[in-house]
Amino acid sequence: MNEEVQIGSPADGHGILLWCTTIADPSAPTAAELAAGIRITYGITPDGVNHTETVQTITTGRWTLDQALEIESRIDDTLELTYVYGRGNTETDVQTTLGTKGTKGFFVKSLGYPNDHEFAAGDVINRIIPGTIGTSRDVPPAANTELAKIVKVNVSGKVQRDVVVAGAAGA
């Protein structure tokens, strides 16, 4: 039997990162809640989204079974963001958002959409990460680089994975 060729989606370097404070149900965000968020994609350095998902594993066995068995357990998420720091320039939404320690909200990461995409019902959000903005620290300056800062986001709840944007209420 021949395997059917699986069609993928182009990455083309596209992705959107939002900061949202108005999401009522992170497992079913609405387009309006996402539209109210702050787009921070273009304030993040090219390698500036460091989201680590570590899957914990339980190793167990069975009576007389020679092979150890593995079971997936919890997933531990961590998030650090590296953002452009425009010292002396007017502060941007990104600097204000990521530089305000203690602010609570949701980081919304969606891959494959160009930055000007407006979310609608049925769109897929890859991750919704609830978090509190932590302390920003300086990236050591080097020749021919931009000034940047790194912020540790304290993950503060269950991370939602591959959720679909909900339709309008009553729809």
N, C-alpha and C positions, 0 to 999 in steps of 0.2 A: 504494500500500500504506500502510495506517495504521500509525503507530507505537504500540506498546503503552505504556500509562502505567506508568512505573516507580515502584514503591512504596519509599519511604525508611524510615528508622528515626527516631523522634522523638529530638531532642537534649534538650529540656526542661531544659537546664542541668545535665545529669547527666554525671558522669565520676568516675573513681577514679584516684588517684595513690598508688602504694605504693613503699616502699623495701624491697628484699629482698636478703638476703645469702646465701640458701640455694638459689639457682637453679643446678642442675647443668648443664642444657642450655638456654640462653636461646632457642633456636629451638623448644623444646617444653617450656615450663614446666608443672609439674603443679599441680593445685588445692591440694595440701598445701603446696607451696613458696610459693605465693601467699598462702595462709592464714597462713603463718609470718611474712609481711612486716608492716611497720608502715604503717598507713594514715596518710597525711599530707595528704590532700585538704583537710580543714577547717582546717589550719594555714597554708595557702597563701592569699595575698591573691587577690581576684577576677581580677586581671590578672597573677598571679604565676608563671605557667608560660611562660617565654620559651624555647621549643624552636624553633630555627631549622634548617631543612633546606635547604641550598644545593646545587642540582644543578649540577655542573660540566658544561660542554659542550665538545665538540671540534668545531671548524669545519674542514671539509675540502672538497675539490673533486674533480672528475673531468675528464679530458682532454676539452676542447671543451664541457663543460657550463657554461652561463652561471650557473646557480644554485649558490650555496654550499650544502653539506650540513651538517647538524648531527647529532651523535651524543651521546646522554647518556653521561656518564662517571661518576665517583665522586660520592657524596653526602657533603657535609661537615655534620656535626651539631654544634650547640652547645646548651648548656642552662644557663640561669640560673633560679633559683627565688627568689621573694620571699615571705618567711614572717613571720607575726606574731611580734613579740618582746614577751614579757610580763615586762619588767624588774620585779624585786621580787616577782613571783609565782612559784609553784612551776614549775620548768621542765617543759615538756611533752615528749612523745616527739618532736615535730617539732623543737623547739629543740635537744634533745639530739642528734638524728640529723643535722640540717642544720648544727649548730654545731660538730660534731666533725670538724675538718680531718683529712684523710688516710684516713678510713673508706672502704672499697671495697664496692661492691655494685651493685645494679641498680635503676633507676627504672622502674617499670611504669606505663604510662599507658593507660587504657582508657576510651573515650568511650561515652556512652549508658547506662551502668549507674548506678543510684542508689547512694549511698554505702554502704547496708547490704547490697548484693549480695555473695553468697558465690560465688566463682568455681568453675565446674565444667567437666568435660571438654566440649569443643566451644565454649566461650566464646571470643570474639575479644579479643586484646590488641593495641591499636593500635601501641604502641611499647614495646620493652624496651631501655633505654639503660644500658649498663655505664658506671660512672663512679666517680670518686674525689671526695669532698667537698673543695672548695677553701676559700679564705678567705672568710669572711662579712664584709660591710661594711654600715654603717648606711645606712638610707634617711633622707635629711634630714627632720627633723620639720616638720610643717606644722599649722596650726590645723585642728581637727576631723578629725584622722586618727589612726590607731593607729600605735604604734611598729612598725617592721618592719626586717628585715635582708634583704640579697640575698646569695645564695651562688652562686658560679660552680662548676659541676660540670665536672670535667675528664673528657670522654668518653674511655674507655680501651679501647674495642674496637668490634666491629661492632654497629651498632644493628639490632635485629630489627624488622621491620615487618609488621604484620597477621599475627601468629602465633595459632595455635589452642591452647587449653589442652589438654594431653595427658591421656589416660586414665590410670588407676592402673596401676602396673607389673603385668604379667601379665594385664591385662584384655583 
